[in-house]
Amino acid sequence: MPWSPFRKLTPYADAAKQRGVVVHHLNIGQPDIETPPSVLAAVQQADIRVLEYSPSAGYDSYRRKLAGYYQGVGIDVAAADILVTAGGSEAILFALLSCLNPGDEMIVPEPFYGAYPSFAVAAGVHIVPVTSHIGQDYALPPIAEMERVITPRTRAILICNPNNPTGYVYSRAELEQVRDLCLRHDLFLLSDEAYREFCYDAPYVSALHLAGMDQHVVLLDTISKRYSACGARMGALVTKNQAVAEVAHKFAQMRVSPPGLAQLLGEAATDLPAAYFDGTKAEYHRRRDLLVARLQAIPGVVCPVPSGAFYVMAQLPVDDTVVFAQWLLESFQHEGQTLMISPAAGFYATPGLGRQEARLAYVRNTEVLSQAMTCLEKALAEYPGRTA
Amino acid sequence: MPWSPFRKLTPYADAAKQRGVVVHHLNIGQPDIETPPSVLAAVQQADIRVLEYSPSAGYDSYRRKLAGYYQGVGIDVAAADILVTAGGSEAILFALLSCLNPGDEMIVPEPFYGAYPSFAVAAGVHIVPVTSHIGQDYALPPIAEMERVITPRTRAILICNPNNPTGYVYSRAELEQVRDLCLRHDLFLLSDEAYREFCYDAPYVSALHLAGMDQHVVLLDTISKRYSACGARMGALVTKNQAVAEVAHKFAQMRVSPPGLAQLLGEAATDLPAAYFDGTKAEYHRRRDLLVARLQAIPGVVCPVPSGAFYVMAQLPVDDTVVFAQWLLESFQHEGQTLMISPAAGFYATPGLGRQEARLAYVRNTEVLSQAMTCLEKALAEYPGRTA
């Protein structure tokens, strides 16, 4: 079982803070956006005498309202197609356990969400990476490359769309290529759509928007980012494939029920007006524009414009972003500040890839981002391992 | 992956209710005891702007207070030994994933908690049952029988103490036999102590009270029953074995954090006065006494007196409790009432065992229990499959 790839940096960040240095955390996906007060109020004003188990699949009322939410984004599912989970994390675990047998393989475009390898270990399955490249803005790898790695053990393709860590939003054409591949080889398409609401330039296309894929798609979802409620641990596994739904339901029965208080929160969130997202999306959009503009202005930095989520992947003019990230925390400060970034090696399965790339999250306000970018600019000018 | 063994009865219960029959649910471990209002208030009055991820191991403040709670029950652990989990369920899963490799074996006295086989499937490990018998009040099976089934793949013994479903509380002498066995064969002792607070006649002995076992014990815990907060999904994995703690922590990082709101609840619960348990324990004690007295008064029923938890296992004078449980829902009523019981076959791994036994939970008040016992008495008099 692997450690989180980013854990090694934490002691250096703690040490920097103890020296009085302000560390701007661009390494994590924890937004500073307020959790909607009306949503918290639903929990805080609920009349609860006994906090009982909910049904294993989640409260019926919440599942019905979630179905309404999905209908609102053009995903035609019913309450019965939805299994409420403890965060998107549990949805990922249940999907792997339900769709793959131990020893089976799953194709995943890399760079990918850093926790996927741990879920693969937990479920006893193998990740087969296919590489996206910064030169192509981290677009979907050529479908022929994905087809080439299919073996008799391949059971699924796992995508994250909009993508963490790249911010890339897959186009309908790309998703239709993936669909055709899944149909040709009878593969599941596990689609992690945690960042659905955050598409700035590109239209959002869900795996469940694809015609002919009802029996193949398992959607992995969470309210963590949608409503800035990461700590609630409230997610969903959505599929119209009844055989998969049935197995996933057995895993849900195993742990009796998903978190109860968080379901009240999730249900209240479905009552937010559609305009709620206008505000948060506009805020992230501003942040992205600032972060990308500042990155592109730094000599030697290569940074595609990400169309979604709230991450930027940048290529830095350094020997190794693992070394650089540690140096930022250990040996650098500018006016009492520094920043923490995520070295991209942790997002790749292929050894050696991502050594010059890092992920930066724009989950802090523009003032913080601006200060962090000034730090990065100064740091790259000073860094002894600078390469370009 | 197996279905919950009790799922088949649910449609019959629903149908009975639709016919207007009152179904007394003695089949489930969902107490009617009020969740302490001060504990709910801690969540409901919390000042939350952004519901952020907690640390993967849980909030430090909660872990420190949990350590204090454990110290209070004579378990000498520090905050660092505690991993906060999404219910006891996640603690069970993480323990299996952390202590056993796929294909390894785990010895479990049967009858056992009905979800253990599902966790074993999820973790890819095998349950090796050793049978407890009603004739011995479901005491620990002879240690020689447990030793006989040890193979090179055996890595752990899993016990539930106080026991679900039998209510048996293992004595210190029994636990010391288990300890010696674990030490002789270098096995982990996974100890599910969800019902710690509910010992009526026997003293409670934790696996972590056993000398010399610090490197072997993994305690699986939950606040579900302790504070009647099943829906919170708040548990803990506790171990002084640093290697196990480290691997479990990696699984915790995989799912980022345990439920946040429920941690506030759990933390507030540690502030309840020790006298809190006097009230709930006395209530369950009354219920046990009533249920056991009523069961023992029914001709042909065999019912040991359980010393802990809130379950009774009884042998009924019927052909098959699966058939009888369905008949109770489908074909029987007494003054518009019937009851739902858990056929014990679902608690055994050995095929054919438990066919005359059923588990009855005393999680409803004495009036309900009394009505349910009247139903059972009448039902057994009428049941066509009666055997004695």
Interface residues (C-beta under 8 A of the other chain):
Chain A: M1 P2 W3 S4 R7 Q30 P31 D32 I33 E34 T35 L40 V43 Q44 Q45 A46 I48 R49 V50 L51 E52 Y53 S54 A86 G87 S89 E90 L93 L97 S98 P102 A115 S118 F119 A122 G124 S228 A229 C230 G231 A232 R233 V247 K250 F251 Q253 M254 R255 V256 S257 P258 P259 G260 L261 A262 L265
Chain B: M1 P2 W3 S4 R7 Q30 P31 D32 I33 E34 T35 L40 V43 Q44 Q45 A46 I48 R49 V50 L51 E52 Y53 S54 A86 G87 S89 E90 L93 L97 S98 P102 A115 S118 F119 A122 G124 S228 A229 C230 G231 A232 R233 V247 K250 F251 Q253 M254 R255 V256 S257 P258 P259 G260 L261 A262 L265
